[in-house]
Each structure stands twice: as C-alpha cells, then as structure tokens.
Amino acid sequence: MVKLWRRFVWIGLIAAAAQPLAPPTSQAQPQTAPAASQAAADPILGDYVGLDGAQSMVLAVHPREAGSYAFVFRATPNGQVYNIEAERLASGAAEGAVDWRGGSGVMRVTPRGPGVVLVWAPLNAQGEPDRAGTQSFAFVRRGVELPGAPRQAPPRRGEKISPAAFLGGYEFWEPAAVEAGYEGLSDVDRDLLRLYPLVQADVLWKMCGAPAGGDGLAEALRGQSVTCAQISEAMEAGQASGRFNAFKTQTAAQRADALRAVECGRGMYRDAECAAAARRTQEIILSLQSVAGALQALNP
C-alpha cells in the first residue's frame, strides 16, 4: 500500500478540497471530539480529498446513531452533494446505497493507510453489483502531507508570480490560490500557457472551484468556448470512462514542455535541449488543439 499511495503523490490534492463537507443536518450527529481523536477511535471517520483518478472528489464520513455512518460525497467542484446513509461492515468498512452516474449502486469506504479507498459498484438489472462496472478511488485524509509534496507556497491575491512557480505549484493549491496565481502572471506568461491546451484545461478545472469575485477565471475562459459546467462534466466523464489518468499523464508532459520553455528563455538549459522542447511546442501549436478539444477526448 505504501507504494500505491506514493504513486498518487505527484497528482496533488483536488481543487474542490478548499472546504470540508459538513454533515447532513437532518441525519448525521454533530462531531463533538477533535478529528484526530475520532480517527484514533474509528479510523474511517474524517474529511478526505481524492487522489489521482479521484482528484475532483471530496468525501466526509460522519458518525450516526447505533454505530452507522453518514457519507457526504461530491464528485466535482460545484457539483451535487450526495448524503448517503451507510452501515458498518464486519470488515471495518462502511457501505451505503446511492444513485450516482445515472443509476443505482453501492458505495463502500474502507480505511487504508493515511486515507480510505472508495469502491463504487453500480447495480445490474438483477439488483446485484456489476463487477465489470466497479471502480475504486483513493482518498487521503485532509491535512495529511504525503511524501514528495512540493514546498511552493500558494500565492495571495495581488502578488506577482513567475510562470515557473505557477506551473510547479498550481496542482497543489486550493482553487482560490490558483486563480490568484493566474492573476499574478504577466500577460505574456498567460499567453504562454494558452499555447498548451491540456495545461490550460487543467488550470481552468482548478479555478472553476474558486469562489466568485476574482478576475482570473473570466480571463482564463476568454476565447476558450467552454464553461465551468462543461469542464466539470468532461472531467467526471473522463473518470467514469477511465480516460482521466491518460489526460493527467499527457497534461504533465505538456506542463514539462511549458516549464522548459520558460527556463530556456532564462538560459537555464543547453541549446539542444531547448530546441527539442521548442519542436514539441511547435507541434502542439500546429495541431490547433483547443481546450474544448482536449475536453472532448475525455468523453467516451
């Protein structure tokens, strides 16, 4: 399991993790003990943020009466919040029924290492879990710093930021900090990011979870022919179809090229290395791929 969790580290924490999900007021009893002491008594309780293929997801597990649980689950930033009544299993996991992704299913949450594994199993026509459609998602407890997390501090609104710092840190920042960072880039730096549609789509996805009031999101959406709702839908479709991981891998490659372009502009690499990065960037430009096109690739 240690290797599994470390494999998820580079993705960073999800944009939607800015605030914990509150328990349902009509069902879940309020938590009266600190989260750390509750987790020690019952390791499944707590607030979690998704990793890797669950990067847009947030989950909270609250106690209910008689040893049962309330799951509060959201799959995408600004998406629907699902309140799920769950029962404790003998294995230490908890399980509840929920209508999600267009059908009924069962959601099971099992403690694992510094977080939980969420398994979603849709029900077939016979009302039984569909093994072929079952998916697993990894979550880490909110506030846990996994090995390898970057140390780039998130920017504050009004601060100027270099494109290298933005590219190296935005995945690990909360949505409002990503928007503040985007606003802190120069016009030239923002134009540079627009050359890399996968990176721009990834940045937009993060920024779409930011509270209203900033100027960065509107500027980033300008001319892209997409909305935050369409971005959120595409990301969730990619997770459901299994294409999200490929999107993140390809985005990481484009981000590396963008970072190399910035560093080459500062004379930090040899001409041969910079020439190779320039060729890859030219290929991206000539492909005429857009943010809308990048999102279409996520749909099955």
MARKOLLUM-7952 format. One record per residue (C-alpha): residue in three letters; chain; x, y, z. Coordinates in Angstrom, 2 decimals. Layout:
REM MARKOLLUM-7952
ATOM residu chaine      c1      c2      c3
ATOM    ALA      A       X       Y       Z
...
//
This chain:
REM MARKOLLUM-7952
ATOM residu chaine      c1      c2      c3
ATOM    MET      A    0.00    0.00    0.00
ATOM    VAL      A    2.87    2.41    0.66
ATOM    LYS      A    3.92    2.21   -2.97
ATOM    LEU      A    0.31    2.73   -4.06
ATOM    TRP      A   -0.07    5.90   -2.03
ATOM    ARG      A    3.32    7.25   -3.17
ATOM    ARG      A    2.31    6.66   -6.76
ATOM    PHE      A   -0.56    9.10   -6.25
ATOM    VAL      A    1.60   11.83   -4.70
ATOM    TRP      A    2.58   13.73   -7.84
ATOM    ILE      A   -1.04   14.44   -8.73
ATOM    GLY      A   -1.57   16.55   -5.60
ATOM    LEU      A   -4.76   17.49   -3.83
ATOM    ILE      A   -8.03   18.22   -5.59
ATOM    ALA      A   -9.27   21.65   -6.48
ATOM    ALA      A  -12.55   21.06   -4.68
ATOM    ALA      A  -10.86   20.47   -1.34
ATOM    ALA      A  -10.93   24.06   -0.22
ATOM    GLN      A  -13.57   23.48    2.47
ATOM    PRO      A  -14.63   20.35    4.40
ATOM    LEU      A  -18.07   18.95    3.64
ATOM    ALA      A  -20.49   19.47    6.50
ATOM    PRO      A  -22.60   16.55    7.79
ATOM    PRO      A  -26.28   16.41    6.78
ATOM    THR      A  -28.13   18.37    9.43
ATOM    SER      A  -31.12   16.07    9.50
ATOM    GLN      A  -29.28   12.77    9.66
ATOM    ALA      A  -25.75   12.93   11.00
ATOM    GLN      A  -24.99   13.70   14.63
ATOM    PRO      A  -22.50   16.53   15.14
ATOM    GLN      A  -18.92   15.56   15.85
ATOM    THR      A  -18.07   16.64   19.38
ATOM    ALA      A  -14.49   15.35   19.53
ATOM    PRO      A  -11.49   16.59   17.50
ATOM    ALA      A  -10.94   14.84   14.19
ATOM    ALA      A   -7.65   13.30   15.34
ATOM    SER      A   -9.14   11.65   18.42
ATOM    GLN      A  -12.16   10.44   16.46
ATOM    ALA      A   -9.90    8.91   13.82
ATOM    ALA      A   -7.96    7.11   16.55
ATOM    ALA      A  -11.19    5.61   17.89
ATOM    ASP      A  -12.68    4.93   14.47
ATOM    PRO      A  -10.24    5.27   11.52
ATOM    ILE      A  -12.98    5.66    8.95
ATOM    LEU      A  -14.25    8.98   10.32
ATOM    GLY      A  -12.91   12.21    8.85
ATOM    ASP      A  -12.68   14.53    5.86
ATOM    TYR      A  -10.89   13.28    2.74
ATOM    VAL      A   -9.69   14.60   -0.60
ATOM    GLY      A   -9.26   12.49   -3.71
ATOM    LEU      A   -6.03   11.49   -5.40
ATOM    ASP      A   -5.15   10.58   -8.98
ATOM    GLY      A   -8.37    9.45  -10.70
ATOM    ALA      A  -10.42   10.86   -7.79
ATOM    GLN      A   -8.78   14.26   -8.00
ATOM    SER      A  -12.09   16.12   -8.36
ATOM    MET      A  -13.73   14.28   -5.47
ATOM    VAL      A  -14.19   15.09   -1.78
ATOM    LEU      A  -15.62   12.84    0.92
ATOM    ALA      A  -16.56   13.24    4.56
ATOM    VAL      A  -17.51   10.37    6.87
ATOM    HIS      A  -19.52   11.40    9.92
ATOM    PRO      A  -20.93    9.27   12.77
ATOM    ARG      A  -24.61    8.47   13.10
ATOM    GLU      A  -26.57    6.64   15.73
ATOM    ALA      A  -26.00    2.98   16.57
ATOM    GLY      A  -22.55    2.86   15.02
ATOM    SER      A  -23.70    3.75   11.50
ATOM    TYR      A  -22.26    6.49    9.29
ATOM    ALA      A  -23.19    9.37    7.03
ATOM    PHE      A  -21.16    9.79    3.86
ATOM    VAL      A  -21.13   13.29    2.36
ATOM    PHE      A  -19.73   12.93   -1.15
ATOM    ARG      A  -19.11   15.34   -4.02
ATOM    ALA      A  -17.62   14.18   -7.31
ATOM    THR      A  -16.82   17.52   -8.96
ATOM    PRO      A  -16.25   21.13   -7.89
ATOM    ASN      A  -19.62   22.88   -7.61
ATOM    GLY      A  -21.28   19.52   -8.27
ATOM    GLN      A  -24.14   17.78   -6.49
ATOM    VAL      A  -23.53   16.75   -2.90
ATOM    TYR      A  -24.70   13.23   -2.05
ATOM    ASN      A  -25.79   12.43    1.53
ATOM    ILE      A  -25.56    8.66    1.99
ATOM    GLU      A  -26.61    6.57    4.96
ATOM    ALA      A  -24.06    3.80    5.47
ATOM    GLU      A  -23.78    0.80    7.74
ATOM    ARG      A  -20.68   -0.61    9.38
ATOM    LEU      A  -19.45   -3.94    7.99
ATOM    ALA      A  -17.66   -6.66    9.92
ATOM    SER      A  -14.53   -5.96    7.87
ATOM    GLY      A  -14.29   -2.43    9.28
ATOM    ALA      A  -15.57   -0.84    6.09
ATOM    ALA      A  -18.85    1.04    5.70
ATOM    GLU      A  -21.34    0.70    2.87
ATOM    GLY      A  -24.40    2.57    1.64
ATOM    ALA      A  -26.73    2.79   -1.35
ATOM    VAL      A  -26.71    5.82   -3.64
ATOM    ASP      A  -27.98    6.86   -7.07
ATOM    TRP      A  -24.95    8.16   -8.95
ATOM    ARG      A  -23.85    8.38  -12.58
ATOM    GLY      A  -27.30    7.72  -13.88
ATOM    GLY      A  -28.14    4.60  -11.88
ATOM    SER      A  -28.40    2.91   -8.52
ATOM    GLY      A  -25.36    1.45   -6.85
ATOM    VAL      A  -23.45    0.67   -3.69
ATOM    MET      A  -20.65    2.81   -2.27
ATOM    ARG      A  -18.16    1.17    0.12
ATOM    VAL      A  -15.46    3.05    2.06
ATOM    THR      A  -12.53    1.14    3.58
ATOM    PRO      A   -9.71    2.64    5.71
ATOM    ARG      A   -6.30    2.29    4.08
ATOM    GLY      A   -3.07    3.84    5.33
ATOM    PRO      A   -3.38    7.63    5.56
ATOM    GLY      A   -6.82    7.64    3.95
ATOM    VAL      A   -9.57    5.45    2.54
ATOM    VAL      A  -10.43    3.57   -0.61
ATOM    LEU      A  -13.88    4.24   -2.05
ATOM    VAL      A  -15.37    1.49   -4.21
ATOM    TRP      A  -18.40    2.26   -6.38
ATOM    ALA      A  -20.38   -0.70   -7.75
ATOM    PRO      A  -23.41    0.01   -9.98
ATOM    LEU      A  -26.30   -2.45   -9.77
ATOM    ASN      A  -27.29   -4.57  -12.76
ATOM    ALA      A  -30.81   -5.43  -13.90
ATOM    GLN      A  -30.99   -8.13  -11.22
ATOM    GLY      A  -30.16   -5.63   -8.49
ATOM    GLU      A  -26.71   -7.13   -7.93
ATOM    PRO      A  -23.35   -5.29   -8.00
ATOM    ASP      A  -21.94   -5.18  -11.54
ATOM    ARG      A  -18.34   -6.39  -11.24
ATOM    ALA      A  -17.43   -5.10  -14.69
ATOM    GLY      A  -18.56   -1.59  -13.81
ATOM    THR      A  -16.95   -1.44  -10.38
ATOM    GLN      A  -14.41    1.35   -9.84
ATOM    SER      A  -12.04    2.20   -6.98
ATOM    PHE      A  -10.83    5.65   -5.91
ATOM    ALA      A   -8.10    6.59   -3.44
ATOM    PHE      A   -8.54    9.37   -0.88
ATOM    VAL      A   -6.18   10.88    1.67
ATOM    ARG      A   -7.22   12.47    4.95
ATOM    ARG      A   -7.42   16.25    4.68
ATOM    GLY      A   -4.31   17.89    6.12
ATOM    VAL      A   -2.03   14.87    5.73
ATOM    GLU      A    1.16   15.84    3.91
ATOM    LEU      A    2.26   12.94    1.74
ATOM    PRO      A    5.91   12.36    0.87
ATOM    GLY      A    7.09   14.38   -2.08
ATOM    ALA      A    4.59   17.21   -1.79
ATOM    PRO      A    6.05   20.44   -3.14
ATOM    ARG      A    7.03   23.32   -0.88
ATOM    GLN      A    5.95   26.12   -3.24
ATOM    ALA      A    3.74   28.36   -1.10
ATOM    PRO      A    0.39   29.28   -2.66
ATOM    PRO      A    0.21   32.92   -3.77
ATOM    ARG      A   -2.04   35.57   -2.29
ATOM    ARG      A   -4.23   37.81   -4.38
ATOM    GLY      A   -2.33   40.81   -5.69
ATOM    GLU      A    1.08   39.11   -5.62
ATOM    LYS      A    3.14   38.73   -8.78
ATOM    ILE      A    4.29   35.21   -9.57
ATOM    SER      A    6.67   33.68  -12.09
ATOM    PRO      A    5.33   31.17  -14.64
ATOM    ALA      A    7.78   28.56  -13.32
ATOM    ALA      A    6.39   28.91   -9.79
ATOM    PHE      A    2.82   28.75  -11.10
ATOM    LEU      A    3.43   25.67  -13.25
ATOM    GLY      A    5.25   23.91  -10.44
ATOM    GLY      A    2.65   24.60   -7.78
ATOM    TYR      A   -0.88   25.09   -9.09
ATOM    GLU      A   -1.87   21.42   -8.82
ATOM    PHE      A   -1.27   21.54   -5.09
ATOM    TRP      A   -3.11   24.79   -4.34
ATOM    GLU      A   -6.71   25.45   -3.43
ATOM    PRO      A   -8.89   26.92   -6.21
ATOM    ALA      A   -8.77   30.49   -4.90
ATOM    ALA      A   -4.95   30.36   -4.77
ATOM    VAL      A   -4.80   29.06   -8.36
ATOM    GLU      A   -6.94   31.98   -9.50
ATOM    ALA      A   -4.79   34.41   -7.50
ATOM    GLY      A   -1.68   32.90   -9.09
ATOM    TYR      A   -3.14   33.19  -12.58
ATOM    GLU      A   -3.99   36.83  -11.93
ATOM    GLY      A   -0.39   37.34  -10.73
ATOM    LEU      A    1.06   36.19  -14.06
ATOM    SER      A    2.02   38.75  -16.67
ATOM    ASP      A    0.01   38.97  -19.90
ATOM    VAL      A    2.94   37.37  -21.74
ATOM    ASP      A    3.03   34.45  -19.28
ATOM    ARG      A   -0.72   33.87  -19.61
ATOM    ASP      A   -0.36   33.87  -23.40
ATOM    LEU      A    2.38   31.26  -23.00
ATOM    LEU      A    0.06   28.99  -21.03
ATOM    ARG      A   -2.57   29.28  -23.75
ATOM    LEU      A   -0.16   27.54  -26.13
ATOM    TYR      A   -0.64   24.35  -24.07
ATOM    PRO      A   -4.36   23.43  -24.19
ATOM    LEU      A   -4.12   20.48  -21.80
ATOM    VAL      A   -2.40   22.64  -19.20
ATOM    GLN      A   -4.93   25.43  -19.73
ATOM    ALA      A   -7.80   22.94  -19.31
ATOM    ASP      A   -6.24   21.60  -16.11
ATOM    VAL      A   -5.76   25.13  -14.74
ATOM    LEU      A   -9.33   26.07  -15.64
ATOM    TRP      A  -10.65   22.98  -13.89
ATOM    LYS      A   -8.89   24.02  -10.71
ATOM    MET      A  -10.01   27.64  -10.99
ATOM    CYS      A  -13.64   26.71  -11.59
ATOM    GLY      A  -13.86   25.68   -7.93
ATOM    ALA      A  -12.83   29.16   -6.70
ATOM    PRO      A  -15.36   31.48   -5.03
ATOM    ALA      A  -16.89   34.10   -7.29
ATOM    GLY      A  -15.36   37.56   -7.33
ATOM    GLY      A  -11.93   37.12   -8.90
ATOM    ASP      A  -10.89   38.22  -12.38
ATOM    GLY      A   -8.59   35.31  -13.20
ATOM    LEU      A  -11.25   32.77  -14.13
ATOM    ALA      A  -13.00   35.07  -16.60
ATOM    GLU      A   -9.66   35.93  -18.20
ATOM    ALA      A   -8.67   32.25  -18.47
ATOM    LEU      A  -12.04   31.32  -20.03
ATOM    ARG      A  -11.85   34.12  -22.59
ATOM    GLY      A  -11.86   32.70  -26.10
ATOM    GLN      A  -11.89   29.05  -24.99
ATOM    SER      A  -15.55   28.34  -25.94
ATOM    VAL      A  -16.14   26.31  -22.79
ATOM    THR      A  -17.85   26.88  -19.45
ATOM    CYS      A  -17.01   25.64  -15.97
ATOM    ALA      A  -20.04   23.33  -16.13
ATOM    GLN      A  -18.73   21.76  -19.34
ATOM    ILE      A  -15.26   21.35  -17.84
ATOM    SER      A  -16.65   19.68  -14.73
ATOM    GLU      A  -18.84   17.35  -16.79
ATOM    ALA      A  -15.92   16.38  -19.01
ATOM    MET      A  -13.66   15.60  -16.06
ATOM    GLU      A  -16.31   13.43  -14.42
ATOM    ALA      A  -16.95   11.66  -17.73
ATOM    GLY      A  -13.22   11.01  -18.02
ATOM    GLN      A  -13.13    9.47  -14.56
ATOM    ALA      A  -16.12    7.28  -15.36
ATOM    SER      A  -14.64    6.13  -18.69
ATOM    GLY      A  -11.12    5.60  -17.36
ATOM    ARG      A   -9.62    8.28  -19.62
ATOM    PHE      A   -8.81   10.72  -16.84
ATOM    ASN      A   -5.44    9.17  -15.98
ATOM    ALA      A   -4.31    9.43  -19.60
ATOM    PHE      A   -5.39   13.08  -19.63
ATOM    LYS      A   -3.33   13.80  -16.50
ATOM    THR      A   -0.29   11.99  -17.94
ATOM    GLN      A   -0.48   13.97  -21.18
ATOM    THR      A   -1.05   17.18  -19.20
ATOM    ALA      A    2.08   16.51  -17.15
ATOM    ALA      A    4.08   16.15  -20.39
ATOM    GLN      A    2.75   19.46  -21.73
ATOM    ARG      A    3.40   21.13  -18.39
ATOM    ALA      A    7.01   19.93  -18.52
ATOM    ASP      A    7.36   21.42  -22.02
ATOM    ALA      A    5.86   24.71  -20.84
ATOM    LEU      A    8.22   24.81  -17.88
ATOM    ARG      A   11.19   24.02  -20.12
ATOM    ALA      A   10.18   26.84  -22.47
ATOM    VAL      A   10.17   29.26  -19.53
ATOM    GLU      A   13.53   28.05  -18.24
ATOM    CYS      A   15.10   28.07  -21.70
ATOM    GLY      A   14.05   31.67  -22.02
ATOM    ARG      A   16.20   32.34  -18.98
ATOM    GLY      A   19.18   30.48  -20.39
ATOM    MET      A   18.96   27.61  -17.90
ATOM    TYR      A   19.44   24.75  -20.44
ATOM    ARG      A   21.68   23.90  -23.36
ATOM    ASP      A   20.59   24.86  -26.86
ATOM    ALA      A   19.97   21.23  -27.90
ATOM    GLU      A   17.57   20.63  -25.01
ATOM    CYS      A   15.75   23.87  -25.68
ATOM    ALA      A   15.49   23.09  -29.39
ATOM    ALA      A   13.80   19.77  -28.60
ATOM    ALA      A   11.29   21.46  -26.30
ATOM    ALA      A   10.65   24.14  -28.93
ATOM    ARG      A    9.89   21.46  -31.53
ATOM    ARG      A    7.36   19.81  -29.24
ATOM    THR      A    5.71   23.16  -28.55
ATOM    GLN      A    5.57   23.89  -32.27
ATOM    GLU      A    3.86   20.55  -32.84
ATOM    ILE      A    1.25   21.44  -30.21
ATOM    ILE      A    0.63   24.81  -31.86
ATOM    LEU      A    0.35   23.33  -35.37
ATOM    SER      A   -2.10   20.69  -34.13
ATOM    LEU      A   -4.58   23.53  -33.45
ATOM    GLN      A   -5.83   21.66  -30.38
ATOM    SER      A   -8.04   23.75  -28.13
ATOM    VAL      A   -9.25   23.44  -24.57
ATOM    ALA      A  -12.61   22.30  -25.93
ATOM    GLY      A  -10.85   19.63  -28.00
ATOM    ALA      A   -8.82   18.48  -25.01
ATOM    LEU      A  -12.03   18.04  -23.03
ATOM    GLN      A  -13.72   16.11  -25.85
ATOM    ALA      A  -11.03   13.46  -25.53
ATOM    LEU      A  -12.29   12.73  -22.02
ATOM    ASN      A  -15.75   11.71  -23.21
ATOM    PRO      A  -16.33    8.06  -24.09
//
